Every structure is written in structure tokens, then in C-alpha cells.
Amino acid sequence: MRFTERKREILKKVIVKFIEKAEPVSSQKIAKGLDLELSSATIRKEMAGLEEMGYLTHPHTSAGRIPTDRGYRYYVDNIIYEKPKLNVESKNNIPSINLVIDGDMEIETILQRSSELLAKVTNYLSMIVAPTIYQSKLRHIELLKFQEGNFILVLITDTGRVYKRKFVARGPYNSLDLQRVTNILNLQLRERNIKDIDINSIKIPESDAYLVLLIKKTIELIKSCEENSILYNRIFVYGTCEVLQQPEFIDLKKIQNILSIIENEYLLIRMLLNLSKEKEFVIKIGSEISEEGADDLSLVASKYRICGSSMGAIGILGPKRMDYRKVVSVLNIFKEDLSDILNSRT
């Protein structure tokens, strides 16, 4: 069976109507809004063909059709990028992130406020993952002594993230020794990619040879942050209530599935970071998410960049019936604004 232009237009109308109303779409409803002059009988025949091809299905209790994952995939890949283009949602009609932040806020506060605003604009669950330390450059470190033999490493990246690690080191190290180590490492490692830092690349003056063990320990701590980077990612999530208010999520089992995903921050981080590695913009529909309980959801994800190299992820999780055109448009604007704001702070 051929996928004709007529079938394409009918599929488009079915999906648009279903996104708007969240109820199965009949041939009569399609006939009213279709540019082509077709009878309801002809439209029913074409919709039956689309169902046979796997683009539409219908609930047992209804004569109307709803899109399948395959139908949504065709719509996302071929239709939402048609004119009017993605900026159909004028930037002037989307609240600026600048309205909810100020220049003195910590990066975590900026990301949290941005996540809250994104959820309110889209009415879906928003997620923003801070840049992973693996992609970041070292800006500055400090070693602090808080008890005899007990120290704290403070690591600041080029993205403004701050990491703290407690550790124990043997040896009568005083405040001057700690300052000397930080001077050596800051001088040689500043603006180096954290994943490339290695003890063998550090040049230690002979007069400071007694600090070798402390320097080695500090490097190991920095590298441990990289090796466990997933544990050091922060994710900022907002909009659970917005998602649960969607009409398709009135079934208790579906609500439980959604909550099990939303409450698992590790899972959300992994979903976003894995998606963001594929390309600049990713849309996963239903079973494509490959996570248990996600069959009724879609995920739209992208990246934001800081200093051209470090990347964080930003995404929207909502029903498969989400307004993809609006979500893509809003997400594009948010990621650009977020990159601009964070870059201005570095």
C-alpha cells in the first residue's frame, strides 16, 4: 500500500486534532478541517489504510483513530519542521529566563529557576542537567585543613560548578604546604580538561619534593570526580503536577509508571545524557525511550553549551500527545538563553 500525499495530509490532521483534544478522531472531524475535498467515506477508507500500515490505531470503544508510535515518528520527522517554522511560538511570547534570575545567583539556582519556568511554559515535566565534570575544564582548586590529618578539596570548573571532597592525608602538612600545592596545581592545570589531567604531567620543583604524596592524592581526588561523573551531575526537575494533569494519565497504573520514572533522578540523568550525545536535538517517542513504564511518554532533549565545550542537557518529558512543534520551539529558545546567561558568568 502506497503512502500517498492524501494519506499524509489525513495523518497530519488526525495527529493535530488528537494533540488538541486528547480524544479519538473521527472521519467527520477530519472532513471539516481538510483542505482536500473528500467525503467522510473516502477519509474513512484512507484512515483504515493508515491503520493497516501501522500509523493509526483505534480504541476498542471508539470508532475514531489515534496515532501510533510510528505515526508520531512520521509526524516528528517530516511535518513539525514544515512552515511555519519552529519559531512559530514567537520569542516575544515566551517569558525570558532573565525574568527569574539575577547575576548574583549560584549556577544551581539559575538552573532550578529555569526548570520551573520551562515547565510552566510547556505544561510538561522539565529537566535540566548541569554540565558533567568530564566535559569541564579546571578553573581553580583549594586545599583546606579542618582537623589534624583531615582536609577538604574544593574544585571549581570553568562552568562555575563547585565540588567538595573530604580526604585524609598522612604527614605534618601546614597551611603553607597546602598553599604551595594549590599554587603548583593551579598554575599548571588551569584551563586543562579535567579528563586529561594526569600526575605525570605535573612538574614538581625539587624544593617541593616532600609534597609529592599530597599532590598525587589531590590529583586522584580530581580524577575520582571524573570517574564517578554521573554521581556528581545535578538534575533540576519541575512540573510533575503538570504532567499528571494531562487527560491520558487518569489511570492509576499509568500514574504509578510515570511517578516511578520521575522519582528516579539517576534514571532521568542517564536518559538525558545518553540522548544528548547522539546529536544536537533528539525526540524519543514511547517505546523508543527504552525504559520500563515509559510507553505512554515522549522525551524531547537538547544540549546547552558553556564556553563552547562543556555541555549540559535540557529536556521535556510529557505524553506522546505533546505539542511537539511548541516544545521544540520553546526548548530551542531556552537552551540558547541558558547558554548565553551561563557564558556571561564565566
C-alpha positions as CSV (number, residue, x, y, z in Angstrom):
1,M,0.0,0.0,0.0
2,R,1.4,3.4,-1.0
3,F,1.8,6.2,1.4
4,T,0.2,8.9,-0.8
5,E,0.1,12.7,-0.3
6,R,-3.6,12.3,0.6
7,K,-2.8,9.8,3.4
8,R,0.0,12.1,4.6
9,E,-2.5,15.1,5.0
10,I,-5.1,12.9,6.7
11,L,-2.4,11.6,9.1
12,K,-1.3,15.1,9.9
13,K,-4.8,16.2,10.6
14,V,-5.5,13.2,12.9
15,I,-2.4,13.9,14.9
16,V,-3.0,17.7,15.2
17,K,-6.7,17.1,16.3
18,F,-5.6,14.4,18.8
19,I,-3.0,16.7,20.3
20,E,-5.6,19.5,20.7
21,K,-8.5,17.4,22.1
22,A,-6.9,14.2,23.5
23,E,-9.8,12.1,22.1
24,P,-10.1,9.7,19.2
25,V,-10.5,11.5,15.8
26,S,-13.4,10.5,13.5
27,S,-13.6,10.9,9.7
28,Q,-16.3,13.6,10.2
29,K,-13.9,15.8,12.2
30,I,-11.2,15.3,9.6
31,A,-13.5,16.2,6.8
32,K,-14.4,19.6,8.3
33,G,-10.8,20.8,8.5
34,L,-9.2,19.2,5.5
35,D,-8.2,21.3,2.5
36,L,-8.9,18.4,0.2
37,E,-12.5,17.9,-0.9
38,L,-13.1,14.4,0.3
39,S,-16.2,12.6,1.6
40,S,-16.3,11.1,5.0
41,A,-16.4,7.6,3.4
42,T,-13.2,8.3,1.4
43,I,-11.5,9.6,4.5
44,R,-12.6,6.5,6.5
45,K,-11.1,4.3,3.8
46,E,-7.8,6.3,3.9
47,M,-7.7,6.1,7.7
48,A,-8.3,2.4,7.6
49,G,-5.3,2.2,5.2
50,L,-3.2,4.2,7.6
51,E,-4.2,1.8,10.4
52,E,-3.3,-1.1,8.3
53,M,0.1,0.5,7.6
54,G,0.7,1.0,11.3
55,Y,0.3,4.8,11.6
56,L,-3.0,4.8,13.3
57,T,-5.0,2.6,15.7
58,H,-8.3,2.9,17.4
59,P,-9.5,2.2,21.0
60,H,-12.0,-0.7,21.2
61,T,-14.7,1.6,22.5
62,S,-14.4,4.2,19.8
63,A,-14.8,4.5,16.1
64,G,-12.2,7.3,16.0
65,R,-8.5,6.8,15.4
66,I,-5.4,7.8,17.4
67,P,-1.8,7.9,16.3
68,T,0.6,5.0,17.0
69,D,4.3,5.5,17.9
70,R,5.0,5.1,14.1
71,G,2.5,7.8,13.3
72,Y,4.0,10.2,15.8
73,R,7.5,9.4,14.5
74,Y,6.5,10.3,10.9
75,Y,4.9,13.5,12.2
76,V,8.0,14.5,14.2
77,D,10.4,13.6,11.4
78,N,8.5,15.1,8.4
79,I,5.9,17.6,9.5
80,I,6.8,19.7,12.5
81,Y,9.7,21.2,10.6
82,E,7.4,22.5,7.8
83,K,6.4,26.1,7.6
84,P,5.5,27.8,9.8
85,K,9.0,27.0,11.1
86,L,9.9,26.1,14.6
87,N,9.8,29.7,15.9
88,V,6.0,29.7,15.4
89,E,6.0,30.5,19.1
90,S,7.4,34.0,18.9
91,K,10.2,34.6,21.3
92,N,8.3,37.7,22.5
93,N,5.5,35.4,23.7
94,I,7.8,33.2,25.8
95,P,8.9,34.5,29.2
96,S,12.7,35.2,29.3
97,I,14.8,33.2,31.8
98,N,16.2,36.6,32.8
99,L,12.9,37.4,34.5
100,V,13.5,34.7,37.1
101,I,17.2,35.1,37.8
102,D,19.8,37.7,38.7
103,G,23.5,38.0,38.3
104,D,24.3,37.1,41.9
105,M,22.6,33.6,41.8
106,E,24.6,30.4,42.0
107,I,24.5,28.2,38.9
108,E,22.3,25.7,40.7
109,T,19.7,28.4,41.5
110,I,19.8,29.5,37.9
111,L,19.2,26.0,36.6
112,Q,16.4,25.4,39.2
113,R,14.6,28.7,38.3
114,S,15.0,27.9,34.6
115,S,13.5,24.5,35.0
116,E,10.5,25.9,36.9
117,L,9.8,28.4,34.2
118,L,10.2,25.9,31.4
119,A,7.6,23.6,33.0
120,K,5.2,26.4,33.3
121,V,5.6,27.5,29.7
122,T,5.2,23.9,28.3
123,N,2.8,22.4,30.9
124,Y,5.1,19.3,30.9
125,L,7.9,18.0,33.1
126,S,11.1,19.9,32.6
127,M,14.6,18.6,33.3
128,I,17.9,20.4,33.2
129,V,21.2,18.6,33.9
130,A,24.2,20.6,34.9
131,P,27.3,20.1,32.8
132,T,29.2,16.9,33.7
133,I,32.7,17.4,35.2
134,Y,34.1,15.1,32.5
135,Q,33.5,17.8,29.9
136,S,34.7,20.6,32.0
137,K,38.0,22.5,32.5
138,L,39.6,23.2,35.8
139,R,39.4,26.8,36.8
140,H,40.7,26.7,40.4
141,I,41.3,24.4,43.3
142,E,41.8,25.0,47.0
143,L,43.0,22.7,49.8
144,L,41.7,23.4,53.3
145,K,42.6,21.8,56.6
146,F,39.7,21.4,59.1
147,Q,41.2,18.8,61.5
148,E,44.6,17.2,62.1
149,G,45.2,15.0,59.0
150,N,41.7,15.8,57.6
151,F,41.4,18.0,54.5
152,I,38.9,19.3,52.0
153,L,39.5,19.7,48.3
154,V,37.4,22.4,46.7
155,L,37.3,22.1,42.9
156,I,35.8,24.9,40.7
157,T,35.2,24.2,37.0
158,D,35.0,26.6,34.1
159,T,31.2,26.3,34.2
160,G,31.1,27.6,37.7
161,R,30.3,24.3,39.3
162,V,31.8,23.7,42.8
163,Y,32.8,20.2,44.0
164,K,34.0,19.4,47.6
165,R,35.7,16.2,48.6
166,K,36.9,15.3,52.1
167,F,40.0,13.2,52.4
168,V,42.7,12.1,54.9
169,A,46.4,12.6,54.2
170,R,49.3,11.4,56.4
171,G,52.0,14.0,57.1
172,P,52.5,17.1,59.1
173,Y,51.2,19.4,56.4
174,N,50.7,23.0,57.4
175,S,48.8,25.9,55.8
176,L,51.9,26.9,53.8
177,D,52.2,23.4,52.4
178,L,48.6,23.4,51.3
179,Q,49.0,26.8,49.7
180,R,52.1,25.6,47.9
181,V,50.3,22.6,46.4
182,T,47.4,24.7,45.2
183,N,49.8,27.2,43.6
184,I,51.6,24.4,41.8
185,L,48.4,22.7,40.5
186,N,46.5,25.9,39.7
187,L,49.5,27.2,37.7
188,Q,49.9,24.0,35.6
189,L,46.3,22.8,35.4
190,R,44.2,25.9,35.0
191,E,42.0,25.6,31.8
192,R,43.0,22.0,31.3
193,N,40.3,19.5,30.5
194,I,39.7,17.6,33.7
195,K,39.6,14.3,31.8
196,D,43.1,14.9,30.6
197,I,44.7,15.7,33.9
198,D,47.4,13.3,35.0
199,I,50.0,13.1,37.7
200,N,52.7,12.5,35.1
201,S,52.1,15.9,33.6
202,I,52.8,17.8,36.8
203,K,56.3,19.3,37.2
204,I,57.3,19.5,40.9
205,P,60.3,21.6,41.9
206,E,63.0,19.7,43.8
207,S,62.4,22.0,46.8
208,D,58.8,20.8,47.0
209,A,59.6,17.1,46.6
210,Y,58.2,16.4,50.0
211,L,54.7,17.4,48.8
212,V,54.6,14.7,46.1
213,L,52.2,12.4,48.0
214,L,49.8,15.3,48.8
215,I,49.9,16.4,45.1
216,K,49.3,12.8,44.0
217,K,46.4,12.5,46.4
218,T,44.9,15.7,45.1
219,I,45.1,14.5,41.5
220,E,43.5,11.2,42.4
221,L,40.6,13.1,44.0
222,I,40.1,15.3,40.9
223,K,40.1,12.2,38.7
224,S,37.7,10.4,41.0
225,C,35.2,13.2,40.3
226,E,35.5,12.4,36.6
227,E,35.3,8.7,37.0
228,N,32.1,9.0,39.0
229,S,30.8,11.9,37.0
230,I,27.2,10.5,36.9
231,L,27.1,10.8,40.7
232,Y,28.2,14.4,40.5
233,N,25.6,15.6,38.0
234,R,22.8,17.7,39.4
235,I,19.4,17.5,37.8
236,F,16.7,20.1,38.3
237,V,13.2,18.7,37.7
238,Y,9.9,20.6,37.8
239,G,6.4,20.0,36.6
240,T,5.2,16.7,38.0
241,C,1.8,18.1,38.7
242,E,1.6,19.5,35.1
243,V,2.2,16.1,33.6
244,L,-0.2,14.2,35.9
245,Q,-3.0,16.7,34.9
246,Q,-2.8,15.5,31.3
247,P,-6.1,13.7,30.4
248,E,-4.4,10.5,29.4
249,F,-2.9,9.9,32.8
250,I,-6.1,9.3,34.8
251,D,-5.4,5.5,35.0
252,L,-3.7,4.6,38.3
253,K,-1.3,2.2,36.7
254,K,-0.1,4.9,34.3
255,I,0.3,7.4,37.1
256,Q,2.4,4.8,39.0
257,N,4.6,4.2,36.0
258,I,5.2,7.9,35.4
259,L,6.0,8.6,39.1
260,S,8.5,5.7,39.2
261,I,10.4,7.4,36.4
262,I,10.1,11.0,37.7
263,E,11.2,10.0,41.2
264,N,14.4,8.2,39.8
265,E,16.8,11.1,39.4
266,Y,19.6,8.7,38.3
267,L,17.4,7.4,35.5
268,L,16.4,10.9,34.3
269,I,20.1,12.0,34.2
270,R,21.0,8.9,32.3
271,M,18.2,9.4,29.8
272,L,19.2,13.0,29.1
273,L,22.9,12.5,29.0
274,N,22.7,9.4,26.7
275,L,20.3,11.3,24.4
276,S,22.4,14.5,24.3
277,K,25.4,12.5,23.0
278,E,23.6,11.5,19.8
279,K,23.0,14.8,18.2
280,E,22.0,18.4,18.9
281,F,18.3,17.7,19.2
282,V,16.6,14.4,20.0
283,I,12.9,13.2,20.2
284,K,12.1,9.8,21.6
285,I,8.6,8.5,21.4
286,G,7.1,5.8,23.7
287,S,8.9,2.6,23.3
288,E,11.9,4.4,21.8
289,I,12.8,5.7,25.3
290,S,13.6,2.0,26.2
291,E,12.8,2.4,29.9
292,E,10.2,0.4,31.7
293,G,7.0,2.4,32.2
294,A,7.7,5.0,29.6
295,D,5.5,3.6,26.8
296,D,3.0,6.5,27.2
297,L,5.6,9.2,27.3
298,S,7.8,11.2,24.9
299,L,11.1,12.8,25.6
300,V,12.4,15.9,23.8
301,A,16.0,16.7,24.6
302,S,18.8,19.0,23.6
303,K,22.1,20.4,24.8
304,Y,23.2,23.8,26.1
305,R,26.9,24.8,25.9
306,I,29.2,26.7,28.2
307,C,32.4,28.1,26.9
308,G,31.9,26.2,23.7
309,S,32.9,22.8,25.1
310,S,31.2,21.9,28.4
311,M,27.7,20.6,27.8
312,G,24.6,20.2,29.9
313,A,21.3,18.7,28.9
314,I,17.8,20.1,28.8
315,G,14.7,18.2,28.2
316,I,10.9,17.9,28.3
317,L,9.0,14.7,29.4
318,G,5.4,14.6,28.6
319,P,2.6,12.5,27.0
320,K,3.1,11.1,23.5
321,R,0.3,13.6,22.6
322,M,2.5,16.5,23.5
323,D,2.6,19.6,21.2
324,Y,5.9,18.7,19.6
325,R,6.1,21.9,17.5
326,K,5.7,24.1,20.5
327,V,8.0,22.1,22.7
328,V,10.8,22.1,20.1
329,S,10.4,25.8,19.6
330,V,10.4,26.7,23.4
331,L,13.3,24.3,24.1
332,N,15.4,25.9,21.3
333,I,14.9,29.3,22.8
334,F,15.5,28.2,26.4
335,K,18.8,26.4,25.6
336,E,20.1,29.4,23.7
337,D,19.2,31.8,26.5
338,L,20.6,29.4,29.2
339,S,23.9,29.2,27.3
340,D,24.1,33.0,27.0
341,I,23.4,33.5,30.7
342,L,26.0,30.9,31.9
343,N,28.6,32.1,29.4
344,S,28.3,35.6,30.6
345,R,29.3,34.4,34.1
346,T,32.4,32.6,33.1
